[in-house]
Amino acid sequence: MKKIFIPILAAVCLTSCELDETIYSSIYTEAFYKTAADAEKGLVAAYDPFADMYSGPAGTMVPDFSDDQTYPRGVVGRNTLTLFTYDVNYTTQKSNSRLNEAPQQIWSSGYDGIEKANWVIAKVPAAVMDETRKKQIIGEAYFLRAFYYWMLVKNFGDVPIKNTPSYSEADAIVGKSPKAEVFKQIYADLEQALAAGLPSYPAVDKGRPAKEVANALYAKAALYNEEWQKALEKAQSVITSGKYSLMPDVRDVYKYDKEDAARIENMWAYEVDPISPGRSHQLTGLCGPAASGGPEYGKTTFGSMFAYQSFYNSFNPQDKRRLLLDTTYVDKNGKTVPQRSVTPITTDGVLIKKYQDPVSTQGLIPNIPILRLADMYLIAVEAEARLNGPTATAYGYINTIRKRAGLPDLATGLSKDAFIEAVLQERAWEFFAEGDRWYDLTRTGKFLTVIPKAVNAVYPVRNVTAKNRYFPIPQDELNANPKLEQNPDWK
């Protein structure tokens, strides 16, 4: 008998009128996960939803189109995030032609990844293979499961915790857990990953998490959960490990021809391939100027994603990070062109230069950073300041980042609140267009006051409300799972 498996938590079109088969069992038979090759294949499968999440890339577009730094060209689907006009039906397959750029993709990819990680965790221990590699595979699966939960909790709040494989349809029907429990699960999974003997950098394959990466995710999750001491300790463990260092020139973190060298700072990223077929992302084409742009951006670009002029103006002109933005570009004829003169719909749009790809005809490079060493410095400084105020240690961490940016040390004598505000602003300058800023605004509650001020001629009014802190659970998931409840603010 052919076996069918449909993970309910990742379903996108489960309605009675569309699916009437009886689901008997799982495609994951007892004949699999017996050998080293099976284990490796199972782990690769657990990475695949991560690629689905970032190739859209919903992992960056969903937060970046919502924040106060970057915005999309005014088209249906993308501007729904910027204008906060989405509802519970926005994230459904039928109503959203840009599903891979929507919160739905984060949800479906997250639970798809959790399900596949669960099979590795449950089955690989019995595989006949090298024990050291077996432990590492299981450790990577725990890390991936933690990462998927991390993406889910910061986007949706309370979400289901599901840590066993779905042998039947009934196994996939799980209710929500409080976000505090989700964070505990993230910590537990990362502890398992660390205990499994993940190798330290650089003895790790490209795209796979090193031991220090597990600690980095631990630090960031703890920061979001306001466990300052834990965040500080984990961030410091990465900084003092001696395995990573800041690139001398911040622009080199993003250059297509510095990809390997940049791993000294870019600890974990969505890795893409300069081949076709291959795993890609859209950011190179979106961030470049319209009408196929200029050669410095990419072979084909569309002018679909920009930075706000007000954000560009917030930089100190001496800040080297401002060089990752521009108001002009060089066209194919070598002529310098003001961006505003080319795309009337976004006349005050600023070009983003973090994802330039001047050589690939496929548009598949560069990588998308997810965890960088710079983040560990700024997590450490924020956690230290929230625990002890603006200490010398805190000033030391933030000034390390400012020095690399070409800025003077932060002014001394700041109050605790003013210092933390300076840290959050430093994060804004450092991590723009990397899918980070929106979550800084939501975790601190600042989104309600900051977003209404982040406007321009394209988006003159942005009516953000308290319920926008978390996205609504996709309606298809509610239809498929009777134990699942909509987030309270979206009922």
N, C-alpha and C positions, 0 to 999 in steps of 0.2 A: 504493500500500500504506500502511495506517495504521502509523505508527511508534510504538514503545513505548519509554519510558525509565523504569527503576526504579533509583534510586541504591542500590546494595547496602549502603553504609555507613549509610544512613538507613532501611533496610527495617525494618518492624515485624512482618510476618507472612509471611516467605518460608519455606515448608516445602513439601516435595514433594507433600504431599497437598492443598495449598491453591492451588498455582500450577503449571500444567503448560504454559503457553504458551512458545513459543520466542521469546526476545528478540532481535530483529534489529538494531535501531538506536535512535537517539535521537530524541526529539521536536524537538530543537533542529536545525532544518534550515538549510541554507545560505542560505535566503531571508530569515532573520531576522538582526538586528544589522547591518542595512545603513544605517539612517537614524538621525537623532537621536531620533526617537520610539521606535524599537526599543531604542536604548541606554538611554533613560530607563526604559522598561518593564522591561528586563532588570535594572537596578539596583533598581527597586522590588521585583522578585521576590526579589532577594538580601536585602532587608530583611525579607521576610515570615517567614522562620524565626526571626528575632530576636523578632518579635511572638508567634510560637507559643511560644517559650521563656518569655516573661514574662507572657503572658495567663493561663496556668495558675494561678499563675505558678511553674513549676519553678525559674526563675532565682533566686527568693528563697525559696520554700518548702523546697526540698531542703536548702540550708544552714541556714536559720533554724530548721527543725524538728529539726535535729541539734545545735544549739549550746547554750550555757549561759544564754541570755537569753530566748528565746521558745519556746513549745511549742504544740501543737495540742490541741484537745479530743480526748479519747481515743476516736478512731474508727479502724476498720481502714484501713490504707493510710497515713494520716498518722502514726499513732503507731508504725508500723513504722520510720520514720526516727528518731524520738525514742528508741525502745527498742533500736535497732541490731539488730533481728531480721530484717532483710531478707537475702535470699540472691540467687544469680544468677538465680533464676526470678522474683524480685519485680518486676524491671523489664521483664517481658514483657507483651505486649498481653493475653494470655489471663488471666493471673493477677492483674492489677492494674486495678481499676476506676477508679483515680485516676491513669491513665497521664500526664495532663498535669501532675501534681504530682510525678512521679517522675524519678529520674536518667535513665531511658529517654528522656524528652522532651529533656533537655539533649543527649544523644548524637544522637538522630535530627534534632533541629533544627540542631545544630552541623554535621553533615555535609550536611544539606540546604542550609544556608547556604553552606558551603564549595563545594559543587558549583555552586550558582548564581553565586557570586562568580567561580568559575573560568571560567564561560562569558563573563561580562562581561570579565574580564581577557584572555581569549584572542581574543574576537571584536570587541569595541568598537574596538580600534585601527584596524581597517579601515573603520569606519563613516564615511560622508560627513556631516560635521557641523562645528560650530564647534570648533576645536582646543582652546581653553581649557576649554570645558565637557567635551569628550571626556577631557581629562587629569583633570579633577576627578571624573568618573564612575569612571574607572579607579582613581583614588586612593581613592575611597569604597569600591570593591570590595575593594581591598587592606586597608583598615582593617577592613571587616566580616570578611574572612577571618582577619585577626589576632585579632579579638574572638572569633570562633567557636573558633579554636584555643586561645585563652586560657581560655574556658569549659571546653573539653574537658580540657585538661592539668591544671587545678586540681581537677577532679572525678574523673578517671580515671587520671592519671599518664601512662605511655607510651601513645601513641595513634597511629593512622595519619596520615601526612602525605600528602595527595593534592592536588597543585597543577595538575592538568590535567583538562579535562572528560572525562566518560565517554561516548565515542562508541559503546561497546559494553559488554556485561555484563562482559567480561574486564577492561576498563579500571577497573572499580569494585572489583576484588578486590585489596586492598592490605594489607600487614602493618603491624604497629606499628613506630614509631620511638621511641628513648629520649626521655624528656621534655626532656633537654638539647637535643636536636635540634629539638624542638617549640618551645622558647623561641627558638632561633636563627631559626626560621621566622617566629615572631611579630615579632621584631626586624626581619627582612628585609622583611616585609610593611609594617610601620609606616614603615620608611625609604622604601619605594616610595610609600606614602600621602603622606608629607611632601614627597617630591620632586615629587609631582603637582600641587602648588599648591593644596592645600585652603585655602579662605579662612579668615581669622581671625574670631573672634567680634567684633562681632555680624553680620558679613556672611555669614551662613550660615542656611539654612532650618531651621525647628524640627525637631528630631529627627535632624538630620544632623551628622556630626562636623566640628568646626572643626580647624584645624591644631593648636591647643592641646590638643584632646581626644586627638589621635593621640599627642602627647607625654605626656599624662596616662596613657594606657593603657600606653605604653612604660615610664613610671616604675613603674607598679604591677606589670607583668610582671617587670621587673628586680628589684624588691624581693622578689617571690616566688622568683625564681631566685637570690637572695642575691648579686646583682651590685650591691653597695652604691653604688659610685661612679657607675655608670650611672643607678641609681635617683635618686640625689641630683641629678645634673645635669639629668635630664629634669624632675623635680619642680620644681627651681628655675627652669627655663626657663618653666614655666607660671606660677609665682608672680610672677616678675619681668616677665612679658610685659605686665602692666598691663591685660590684657583682662578679667580677672575680679576679683571681690572678694567678701568674706564678707558675707552679709546681716546687718544689725545685730542683728536678732532671729532666733535660730535657728528659731523656730517658723514664720517666714514662708517658709522653704524648702519647706514641705509644704502650705501653705494653697492651696486650690483657686482662690481669687481673687487669688493672688500668683504664679501660674504663670509668667507672662511676666517679671515682675520678678525672680523667683527664678533665672532663667537666668544672672544675673550670677555666681551661685555654682554652681548645678546645671548643670554643663557639658554633660552628656549623660545622657539619661534615656529610659526607655521611655515614649513619648508616647501618650496615649490620647485618645479623642474623646468628648465629652459628647453623643453621638448614637447612634441604633440604626437599622440595624446599624452597628457600628464595632468597633474593637479595644478590648478592655476588660481588666480584671484583677479578681481576686477579693478583693484585700486589704481594700477598703473594707467589704465584707460580712463578711469573716472577723474583722476586728479590732474591729468594733463589738460592743456588748453583745447578748445574746440577746433573743429575742422582739421583733424589729424595732427594738430599741434606742431611743435618744433622738434627737432632731432634730439634735444637734451631730455625730453620727457618720455617719448616712446614712438614706436612706428605708427601706432594708431591711438589717438586719444580723443575724448569726446567733450571735455568741459562740463562735467556733471557733478563735481564735488569741489567745494571751495572753503576757504577760511574767511571768517568775518573780518572786515576791515578794522573793526574795533579791537579784535584780538591781536591783529598785526600791530596796531598802534600801541598796545599795552607793553610791548617789548622795549627794553632799553636798546637804543640803536647799536650799542656795543655788543649786545648779546649775539653770540655766534649761532644760536638756535634760530634766530630770525632769518638766517640765510637759508633755512629749510622752508621758507615761504617766499613768495615773490609777487610783485605787481606787474611784471613784464616777462616776456620770454623771447627767445631767439627763434625765428621761424625757419622754414626749410631753405630760405634764400639767404640766411645769415643776418637778417634784419631784426633789430630789437623792436618788439611790438608791445605796446601797452595792453595788458589783458582786457581792460575795460572797453577797448575800442573794437574788440572782436565778438564779444558775446553780450549783446544789449540786455538780455534778460538778467544778467548778473554783473552789472557794470561796476559794482563795488566789491566784487569777489576777488579774493587773493588766492593765488595758486599755491598748492601744496607740493613740496619737492621731496617728500620722504619715500616715494615709490616710483622713482624714475627708472626707466628701462630703455636706454637708447639703442640697444643692440639686438634684442630678441625680436624676431618676427612673430613670436607666439604670445608675447606679453605675459610670460609666466614668472618673471622675476621682478623685483627682489622679494625676500622673505618678509613676513609680517611679524614684528617683535611681539612677544607676549610677556615674558619675564626678562627684565634687564637688570644689571648690577646697579644702575642708577636708581632703580626703584627700591633696592634694598637700603641705600643711603637715605632716601627720603621717607621710607617706612620707619627706619631707625630713628630719624630725627623727630618725626611726628610722635612716635610712641614715647620717646624720651621726654619730649616736651609735655605731653599729656600726663605723664607720670610725675615729672620733677620740674617742669617749667623750662625756660630757655637757658639750660646749663651750658657750660663750656663744651661738653660732649655734643650737645645738640647743635651748637653753632659750628663745631668742627665738621659735622656731617653735612650740613647744608652748604657750608662754604666750599666743601670739596666739589660739589656739583656746580656751584656758581663759578668757581675758578676755572673749571673746564669750559664753561660757557663764555669766559672772558669778562666776567663781571667782578666788581669789588666785593669784599666780604659784606655780609648782611649787617646792617646797622645794629650796634649793641644797645642794650638798655630797653629792649622791647618788653612789653607786658606779655604774660603767657598767651592771652587771646590774640594779641597782635602778632606774636611769633608764629603761632599755629596758622593764622591767616596767611602769613608770608610763606609758610611751608606749602600750603594748598595752592598758592599762586605759583610757587616754584614747580610744583607737580604739573600745573596747567601748561607752563612753558616747555617743560621737558617731554611730556607724553602726548602732546596733541596729535590727533589723527591716528592714535594707536588703540582706540576703544577703551580709554581709561577715565577720561574726565567726567562723563555722565555719572559714573558710579561714585566718584569723589563727591559730586554734588548731592546724590541721593543718600549716601551713607551719612552725610553731615547735615542733611536737611536744607542745604543752601540752594537747591534747585528752585525753590519757590520764589526766592528773591533775585537770583541771578538770571534765570532764563528770560523773564519778561524784559530785561534790559538788552538781551542779545538779539537785536533785530536789525533789519536793514530794509532797503527798498523792495527786496524780493519777499521778505517776511516781516512786514511792519508790526504785526501783532502776533504774539505767541501765548496762547491762553493755557498755560500749564496749571494743573491743580494738584492737590495732595494725593489723589489716587494714581497719578502718573509716576509715583515713586517705584511702583512695580507694574509690570505689564499684566494684562488679563490673561488667564489661562485660556489657551485656544479652545474655541467652542467644539471643534471636532473631538478633542480629548475628553471634554465633559460628556459628550454624546456617547463616547465609547466606554467610558469608565464610570459606572454608577456610584462608586465610592469617592469620586473626585468632586470637590466643591470649588466654585469660583472664588477668587480672592474677594474678601468682604467689600472693598470699595468699588468693585465692578459688578456686584449683584444688582 
